[in-house]
């Protein structure tokens, strides 16, 4: 029977809590508060200071719930799904185009069908070689 499970030891190069608090205080400074960690890292490097990597800055901010998407987010209100109700035949129709294999490789046909939603009967159908023009003519018939 194996012994108790130990938690993995921290990496020797990992930042201490004091170092993490120092990085967080630098990121919270007024001059960096609106900048990305990559920008902060570059400015600090230009000043001759290296605190940690960019990804570590992101990890520290994420651990403190201080990182989020700052771009304006589009709101997508739920759209009402159209509901078609047929109380009798010949009120609402549905159509479908199905590809069918032909007798030779690479030859396909389009089966175009128009259905009555109320009675579920086929109103019109047509079998044609592949063609967008044929579909347009079918819908106009």
N, C-alpha and C positions, 0 to 999 in steps of 0.2 A: 504494500500500500504506500503510495507516494506521500511525502511530507506536505506540510502546509504550503500553499501557493504564495510566493512573495511578489510584491509589486516590482516592476522593473526599475532598476536604479536610474536616476536622471543622467542624461548625457553629460560628460565632463565639460563640454563647451557650452552647455545651456546657461542662459542668463539667470542670475540670482533674483530673488524678489526685489532687492534694493535696486538692481540694475533695471529691472522691468518698470519699477515706479519712476525711475529717472527718465527712461525713454518715454513713458506716458506723460510725465510733466513737460518734457520738451515738445511733444506732439500737441499738448494743450496750450502752448504759448500763443499769445495773440498773433504773432507773425506767421504761425504755422496752422492755425485753427481751420483755415479754409483751404489748405493745400493737401494734395495727395501724399501718401507716404513716399512715393518715388521722388516727388519734388522736394520734400523735407530732407530725404537722404542725400540728394544732389547738393542742396544748399549747405547742409552740414559738412559734406565732403569738401566743398569749396572752401569752407572755413577751417578745414584741417581737423574736423571732428568725425569720428566713426563710432556710432553707438551700436548698431546692429544692422542686419540686412533689411531690405525692403519687405521681404515676406515676413520676417519676424515682427516688423512694425505692424503689418496687417494682422498678424496673429494676436499681438498684444491688444490692438484696438478691438478686434473681434471678441476677445475674452472679456473685455469691459463694456461690450455693447455700444461701442462708439464708432462703428463703421457701418455705413449704409449707402444706398444708391442716392446720389445727390442730384441727378438729373430729374427734370420734370417727368413724371410718369403719366402716361396716357390712361385715362379711365375708360373702361369699356363697360358701359351699362348693359345689362342683359336685354337682348332684343326679344320681342314677342314673336314666337314662332307662328307663322300663318297657319290657321286651321281651316281647312276647306270642308264644308259640310254639304252633303248632297241629300236632299229630301226626296228625290225622285230621279228617274233615269234621264240621261242627256243634259245634266246640269254641270257636272264637273268631270273633266277628262284627264287622264294621265297617259304619258307616252314613254316608250323605252326603245333604245336601239341596242341590239345584241349582235356581237360579231360571231359569225359562223365560219368554220373552216370549209374551204372549197375542195374540189377534187385534186388539185395540184398543190404542191408545197408553195407557200407564199401567196396563195389566192384566197381571199376572204370575201364574204358577203355580209351585208348589213340587213338584219331582220328588224324592220321598224313596225312597231305595234302601238295602236292607240286604244286605250281601255276606258270604259265607262266605270267610274268609281262606285256608283250606286249598285249597278247590277253585276259588275266585274266581267262584263262581256267584251269581246274584241269588237271594236267599232270599225277599225280599218287596219290592214296590215299590208306590208310590201317587202319583197325580198329583192335587193339590188346589189350590184357590185359596190365596193366601198366608194362613197362619194359624199362630200359635204353638201353639194348642190342638191343631191337626191333627198337628203334630210330636210333641206329648206323647202323643197317642193312638196314633200310629204306633209309637213306641218301646215302648209297653205291649202292643201286639198280639203 
